[in-house]
Amino acid sequence: MIAAIDKILSEAGNDTKIVPGHGLLGNRADLTKLRDMLITARDRVEKLKSAGKSVQESVAEKPFADLDAIWGTGIINGDQYRKIFTLREI
């Protein structure tokens, strides 16, 4: 997703309208915020995996708790997102 967003951002201008698969119409700044969140989440999960944490331990640490207010209220809530992201191979 990060690579795909980077590709879109390289072609999007400040006036480009971004039509997401879910959610409201956005713009380049909105897509940049999403990319930044994904990078933050990826880096946190990599740190947990490098420390040898299991999926259950990683989820229990709530590595995205500070992101939940903005990013954890959609179709997939914060706990579900943690499980999906933590299970994914980085």
RODOLUM-138794 format. One record per residue: x, y, z of N, C-alpha, C, O in turn; residue in one letter. Coordinates in steps of 0.1 Angstrom, whole numbers, padded with zeros to 4 digits, always signed. Layout:
N
XYZXYZXYZXYZa...
// end
This chain:
90
+0008-0012+0000+0000+0000+0000+0009+0013+0000+0005+0022-0007m+0019+0012+0008+0028+0024+0008+0034+0027-0005+0034+0038-0010i+0039+0017-0012+0045+0019-0026+0034+0024-0036+0037+0033-0044a+0022+0018-0035+0011+0023-0044+0008+0038-0041+0006+0045-0050a+0007+0041-0028+0004+0055-0025+0015+0064-0029+0012+0075-0034i+0028+0060-0028+0039+0068-0033+0037+0071-0048+0040+0082-0052d+0034+0060-0055+0032+0062-0070+0021+0072-0073+0022+0081-0081k+0009+0071-0066-0002+0080-0068+0003+0094-0064+0000+0104-0072i+0010+0096-0053+0014+0109-0049+0024+0115-0059+0024+0128-0061l+0032+0107-0065+0041+0112-0075+0034+0118-0087+0040+0126-0095s+0022+0114-0090+0014+0118-0101+0003+0128-0098-0002+0135-0106e+0000+0129-0085-0011+0138-0080-0006+0152-0078+0005+0154-0072a-0014+0162-0082-0011+0176-0079-0019+0180-0066-0027+0172-0061g-0017+0192-0062-0024+0197-0051-0039+0199-0053-0047+0199-0043n-0044+0199-0065-0058+0200-0068-0064+0187-0072-0076+0186-0075d-0056+0176-0072-0061+0163-0075-0071+0158-0065-0069+0159-0053t-0082+0153-0070-0092+0147-0061-0089+0132-0060-0088+0125-0070k-0089+0126-0048-0086+0112-0046-0099+0105-0042-0106+0109-0032i-0103+0095-0050-0115+0088-0047-0111+0074-0041-0106+0065-0048v-0114+0073-0028-0110+0060-0021-0120+0049-0023-0131+0052-0027p-0116+0037-0020-0125+0026-0021-0135+0027-0010-0147+0022-0012g-0132+0033+0001-0141+0035+0012-0138+0049+0018-0127+0053+0018h-0149+0055+0022-0147+0068+0029-0150+0080+0019-0155+0078+0008g-0146+0091+0024-0149+0104+0017-0139+0107+0007-0128+0102+0007l-0143+0115-0003-0134+0121-0013-0123+0128-0006-0125+0135+0004l-0111+0126-0011-0099+0132-0004-0091+0140-0014-0094+0142-0026g-0079+0144-0009-0070+0151-0017-0055+0146-0015-0054+0137-0007n-0046+0152-0021-0032+0148-0019-0028+0148-0004-0021+0139+0000r-0031+0159+0003-0028+0160+0017-0034+0148+0025-0027+0143+0034a-0046+0144+0022-0052+0133+0029-0045+0120+0026-0043+0112+0035d-0041+0118+0014-0034+0106+0010-0020+0106+0016-0015+0095+0020l-0014+0117+0018-0001+0118+0024-0002+0114+0039+0007+0107+0044t-0013+0118+0046-0015+0115+0060-0017+0100+0061-0012+0094+0070k-0024+0093+0052-0026+0079+0052-0013+0072+0050-0009+0063+0058l-0005+0076+0041+0009+0070+0039+0017+0072+0051+0024+0062+0055r+0017+0083+0057+0025+0085+0069+0021+0076+0081+0029+0071+0088d+0007+0074+0082+0002+0065+0092+0007+0051+0089+0011+0043+0099m+0006+0046+0077+0010+0033+0073+0025+0031+0076+0029+0020+0081l+0033+0041+0073+0048+0039+0076+0050+0038+0091+0058+0030+0096i+0043+0046+0099+0044+0046+0114+0040+0032+0118+0047+0026+0127t+0028+0027+0114+0024+0014+0118+0034+0003+0114+0037-0006+0122a+0038+0003+0101+0048-0007+0097+0061-0007+0106+0066-0017+0110r+0066+0005+0109+0078+0006+0117+0076+0001+0131+0085-0006+0136d+0064+0003+0136+0061-0002+0150+0060-0017+0150+0065-0024+0159r+0054-0023+0140+0053-0037+0139+0066-0044+0136+0069-0054+0142v+0074-0038+0128+0088-0043+0126+0096-0044+0139+0103-0053+0141e+0094-0033+0147+0101-0033+0160+0097-0044+0169+0105-0051+0175k+0084-0047+0169+0078-0057+0178+0083-0071+0172+0087-0080+0180l+0083-0073+0159+0087-0086+0154+0102-0088+0156+0107-0099+0159k+0110-0077+0155+0124-0078+0157+0127-0082+0172+0138-0088+0175s+0118-0077+0181+0120-0081+0195+0115-0095+0198+0116-0099+0209a+0110-0102+0188+0106-0116+0190+0092-0117+0196+0088-0128+0201g+0084-0107+0195+0070-0107+0201+0062-0116+0192+0063-0116+0180k+0053-0123+0199+0043-0131+0192+0032-0122+0187+0031-0111+0191s+0023-0127+0179+0012-0120+0174+0003-0115+0186+0000-0103+0187v+0001-0124+0195-0007-0121+0207-0001-0110+0216-0007-0101+0220q+0012-0111+0218+0020-0101+0225+0020-0088+0218+0018-0077+0224e+0021-0088+0205+0022-0076+0197+0008-0069+0198+0008-0056+0200s-0002-0076+0196-0016-0070+0197-0019-0065+0211-0024-0054+0212v-0014-0072+0221-0017-0068+0235-0009-0055+0238-0014-0047+0247a+0002-0052+0232+0009-0039+0234+0002-0027+0228+0006-0016+0231e-0008-0029+0220-0016-0019+0214-0007-0008+0207-0007+0004+0211k+0002-0012+0198+0011-0003+0192+0005+0008+0184+0012+0018+0180p-0008+0008+0181-0014+0018+0173-0024+0026+0182-0033+0034+0176f-0024+0025+0195-0034+0031+0204-0035+0046+0201-0046+0051+0201a-0024+0053+0199-0025+0067+0196-0030+0071+0182-0034+0082+0180d-0031+0061+0174-0037+0063+0160-0052+0060+0159-0058+0064+0150l-0057+0053+0169-0071+0048+0169-0081+0059+0167-0091+0057+0161d-0079+0070+0174-0089+0081+0174-0092+0086+0159-0103+0089+0156a-0082+0086+0151-0084+0090+0137-0085+0078+0128-0094+0078+0119i-0077+0068+0129-0077+0057+0119-0084+0044+0124-0086+0035+0115w-0088+0043+0136-0094+0031+0141-0109+0031+0142-0115+0024+0149g-0116+0040+0134-0130+0042+0135-0138+0038+0122-0150+0041+0121t-0131+0032+0113-0137+0029+0100-0143+0015+0099-0147+0010+0110g-0143+0009+0088-0148-0004+0086-0141-0014+0094-0147-0023+0100i-0128-0012+0096-0119-0021+0104-0115-0012+0116-0109-0002+0115i-0119-0017+0128-0116-0009+0140-0101-0012+0144-0094-0020+0138n-0097-0005+0154-0083-0005+0158-0078-0019+0162-0067-0023+0158g-0085-0026+0170-0081-0040+0174-0080-0049+0162-0071-0057+0161d-0090-0048+0153-0089-0057+0141-0077-0053+0132-0070-0062+0127q-0075-0040+0131-0063-0035+0123-0050-0040+0129-0041-0044+0121y-0049-0040+0142-0037-0045+0149-0034-0059+0145-0023-0063+0142r-0045-0067+0146-0043-0082+0143-0039-0084+0129-0030-0092+0126k-0046-0077+0119-0043-0079+0105-0028-0074+0103-0021-0081+0096i-0025-0062+0107-0012-0057+0105-0001-0065+0111+0010-0067+0105f-0003-0070+0123+0007-0078+0130+0009-0091+0124+0020-0097+0124t-0002-0097+0119-0001-0110+0112+0006-0110+0099+0013-0119+0095l+0006-0098+0093+0012-0097+0080+0027-0098+0080+0033-0092+0089r+0033-0104+0071+0047-0105+0070+0052-0092+0064+0047-0086+0055e+0063-0087+0071+0069-0074+0067+0081-0077+0059+0088-0068+0054i
// end
